[in-house]
Amino acid sequence: MASALFVVSEEGYWGEECIAPLQALTAADFDVTVATPTGGKPVLDEVSVNPDEVGEETAETVVEAHENDERLANAVPVAGETAEEYDVVVFPGGHGTVWDINQDADARGLLRNAVAGEDGTALVVCHAVGLLGFTRDADGEFLVDGREVTGFPNEWEADLLDEFDRLPDGRKLPYLVTDEVEAAGGEWDAELDAAESVTVDGDLITARGPESSEAAAATLLDELGN
């Protein structure tokens, strides 16, 4: 049976970006494991289940999964996992990732090894794409250098932040995903004129944001031959 590891934030993951690929891989008979930095249950960004923001159907689907999926309830620590054990490693987004997943050395190692391995694949979504701005390959070079990627754009971030780079919940965003990835050499194109944005560069798949979640899952399955 094919297997997948989901590396999910404890600071706030965006519901659809996790649940859509999780359910797609489950339907394709993947054995799914969920990991978080400490091994605690992932924390859901409440905005991502606000019906006024995401619609009734998406909100209900995400809440049901977050509350009842035992894989989410029984997450394992990131540090105990290795990319070689899985066919794919998935990094859902959400603003929370900028504080934990993207700054986690073990998460960086999972991404590096998933992309570097002969058989591995990584899917990185939205704010989790910021992880690429901090991940280096075995030679010490930035993993994203020269790779084509998409992710959460500065143009959208500007609509959310106040003049002091604070989010509506009061937290100050420490960096912008676009800026970090471009500084590390990534060839960034969020395809702002497109309804969805999913980019494939070798074993690395990136997706722009929530509205690209289903397309990202379908692309991943296609790349894996499912």
Secondary structure, DSSP 8 states (H G I E B T S, - for coil): --EEEEE--SS-B-HHHHHHHHHHHHHTT-EEEEEESSSS---B-GGGG-HHHH-HHHHHHHHHHHHH-HHHHT-EEGGG--GGG-SEEEE---GGGGTTGGG-HHHHHHHHHHHHSSS--EEEEGGGGGGGGT-B-TTSSBTTTT-EE----HHHHHTT--TTSB-TTS-B----HHHHHHHTT-EE---TTSS--EEEETTEEEE-SGGGHHHHHHHHHHHTT-
